[in-house]
C-alpha cells in the first residue's frame, strides 16, 4: 500500500497499476515538476533507474529535488 494521500479526501492511495483512491473511486497519475522553472518533467527509465528531464532547462533533475503531485485521470 502506498502512503501518499489522495488530494481530495486525504485517504491513502493504493497502487493498482496506477494510483487509485478507493474512497473517491478515482485514478491518479504522479506528475513531476522542475524545482527551478516549475515546468512538467519527462520521466526517463532505463536499466531499472528513473531520471527526470526538464525540456525547458534542457537538463536532468535530481529526483530528491523534484516536486510531485497527483492528478486525476479523466
N, C-alpha and C positions, 0 to 999 in steps of 0.2 A: 504494500500500500504506500502511495506517495503521500508525503506530509504537506504538500503545497495546498493552500486553501483556495476554494472557489472565490472568485472576485465578487460574486453576488450574495452568497449565503454563508461564506466562510467555512463550510464543511470541507473536509479533506478530499482532494481529487484522487481518483483511482486510475492507474494505468491499465488500459484495455486495448492496446494497440494505438491508442491516443488517450489524452487526458479526458476523464469523464467525471462529472458530478452526479452522484446517484440521487442526491436530494433535489436538484434542479432538473435532472434528466437532460443535461446538455453536455456536448463535447467541446473540448478546448484544444487549441494549439499553443505551443510555447514559442514566443517570438522574442528575439534578442535585439537590443538597440545599442548603438555605439555610445561608449561613455564620453566621447569627445564631441561628436556632432549630432547625436540623437537619431541618426539615420537607421533604418531597419537593416540588420546584418544578414548576410548569407551564410548558412551553415555548410561547412565543408567536412566531409567524412572520408577518411582513408585509413586503412590498416588498423581499424579499431579506435582511432583517435578522432576527436571532433575539434574543429577550429572554426573561428568566426572571422569573416572578412567584411570590411566596410568598403563598399564601392565608392562612397563619397570621399573618404580619406585615402582610399587605394592602399590599404594595409591590413594585416592581420591584427586582431584584437584579442587580448587575453580573456579567457573565459571568466576569470575572477573579477574582471572589471565590467563585464557586460551586464546591462540591466535587462532583466527578463520580465515579461508579463504574459498572461494567458488571455487569449482572445477566443470568443465563442465562434464555432464554425457555423456556417449557415445551414 
